């Protein structure tokens, strides 16, 4: 569970609800089902035009990743790579074949298996780099969906407001109802701003951060595999890979 993301969402919602509660208007004044449908339905419909259906069906899982991501344990990854390097240094590269099943990182597993099978370092690195590019492409698409939903929601909020104003101006016979009609018309703009700035845009930024952190871990994996295959000493590999860790974490170790 990503505590920061969860606290951020709850705090944003709490501040909005608390501000409404401290005001004079009742909660019912801020609830309008047609406005909600225009904003959320319209944003999703526009995103369906911009992205493939398969990608849109995965968007709920993408949003859950923001709240449920565990972070990258780079230190554990480095330690596992160093252990593999020690085995390769002591017993030879072929001795790693019995260790492949125990490797948790998919990229390290693929690289070690290819190295054991006799693939050249150039081929191993090319395959691993291609895998990283494919992962980055998937990440960009997931972030792109959140970015576009964040753009579309306020736009459909404005569309809903304009629709409400047009309907209100069609009947000006009762001046006392103009204020209430204006309030209902503005609710769609409020919904669009909330959806964009509480959910979509912050989630998109967090997905970008998660992707960058994962790419750093993937780079550690690639460099570790290449160092093992080239026969570098475990100590040198350990020192090389620890440069990816924050200074404080290096000092603590």
C-alpha positions, -999 to 999 in steps of 0.1 A, spaced: 0 0 0 13 34 -10 5 54 22 14 88 6 -11 83 -22 -38 70 0 -34 99 25 -33 124 -3 -66 112 -18 -83 110 16 -70 145 26 -82 161 -7 -116 146 -4 -118 154 33 -109 191 27 -136 194 0 -163 177 21 -152 196 52 -154 229 34 -189 221 22 -199 211 57 -187 244 71 -207 264 45 -243 273 45 -255 252 16 -267 216 23 -249 186 8 -278 179 -15 -270 212 -33 -237 196 -45 -252 164 -58 -265 162 -93 -265 129 -112 -269 143 -147 -238 165 -141 -218 136 -128 -228 115 -159 -218 143 -183 -183 147 -167 -173 111 -160 -192 96 -189 -180 122 -213 -143 120 -202 -144 82 -205 -161 84 -240 -134 108 -252 -106 86 -238 -122 56 -257 -117 76 -289 -81 83 -281 -70 49 -268 -77 12 -277 -105 -6 -259 -81 -30 -243 -60 -3 -228 -91 14 -214 -103 -18 -198 -70 -20 -179 -73 16 -166 -89 5 -132 -59 -17 -126 -36 12 -136 -53 34 -110 -50 7 -83 -13 5 -90 -10 41 -76 -25 30 -43 -10 -5 -41 25 -2 -54 51 -15 -30 81 5 -43 114 -8 -57 137 -26 -32 169 -18 -50 191 -30 -22 176 -65 -22 181 -66 -60 217 -56 -57 224 -82 -30 209 -109 -52 230 -99 -81 261 -99 -60 253 -134 -47 250 -146 -83 283 -130 -91 299 -148 -62 286 -181 -74 297 -174 -110 332 -163 -97 336 -194 -76 320 -222 -97 317 -207 -131 289 -191 -151 273 -225 -158 267 -230 -121 241 -202 -122 217 -225 -141 206 -241 -109 200 -206 -94 177 -193 -122 145 -207 -107 152 -187 -74 158 -154 -91 129 -130 -84 136 -103 -109 123 -113 -143 149 -92 -162 178 -107 -142 163 -142 -147 161 -137 -185 197 -123 -187 212 -150 -166 194 -178 -185 206 -163 -218 242 -160 -205 241 -196 -193 228 -207 -227 258 -192 -243 244 -160 -258 269 -133 -266 269 -102 -243 257 -80 -272 227 -102 -278 219 -104 -241 220 -66 -237 200 -60 -268 172 -84 -256 172 -68 -221 171 -32 -235 143 -41 -258 123 -55 -228 129 -23 -209 117 -2 -239 85 -24 -241 79 -18 -204 84 19 -207 59 20 -237 33 3 -215 39 27 -187 36 57 -210 3 44 -223 -11 40 -188 1 75 -177 -13 89 -210 -48 76 -202 -47 94 -168 -33 125 -184 -60 126 -210 -88 119 -185 -75 148 -165 -77 170 -196 -112 158 -207 -130 160 -174 -128 198 -170 -137 203 -206 -168 181 -202 -175 200 -170 -176 232 -190 -198 216 -216 -223 205 -189 -223 241 -175 -230 255 -209 -258 230 -214 -273 240 -180 -271 277 -188 -288 272 -221 -316 252 -204 -319 279 -177 -321 308 -202 -348 290 -221 -372 298 -193 -368 332 -176 -404 336 -165 -395 329 -129 -366 351 -118 -365 335 -84 -353 302 -100 -324 317 -118 -300 314 -88 -309 277 -83 -305 270 -120 -272 287 -121 -260 267 -91 -270 234 -108 -253 245 -141 -220 252 -122 -219 218 -105 -206 202 -137 -176 225 -137 -170 216 -101 -172 179 -108 -148 183 -137 -122 201 -116 -125 176 -88 -121 146 -111 -91 161 -128 -73 175 -98 -81 150 -71 -78 118 -92 -66 119 -128 -37 144 -128 -22 134 -95 -25 97 -104 -8 104 -137 21 121 -120 25 92 -95 24 67 -124 53 86 -140 73 85 -107 66 48 -103 78 42 -139 110 62 -134 118 43 -102 112 10 -120 134 19 -149 163 26 -125 158 -9 -110 158 -23 -145 190 -5 -153 205 -20 -122 194 -55 -134 209 -50 -168 242 -37 -156 244 -64 -130 238 -92 -156 263 -77 -180 289 -74 -152 284 -111 -142 287 -122 -178 319 -103 -183 334 -119 -152 338 -88 -129 345 -94 -93 315 -94 -69 330 -65 -49 334 -44 -80 298 -52 -91 285 -43 -56 303 -9 -56 291 -2 -92 255 -10 -85 253 8 -51 259 41 -70 222 39 -79 213 40 -42 207 73 -23 238 85 -4 221 80 30 211 44 22 247 37 11 260 51 43 236 31 64 248 -1 47 
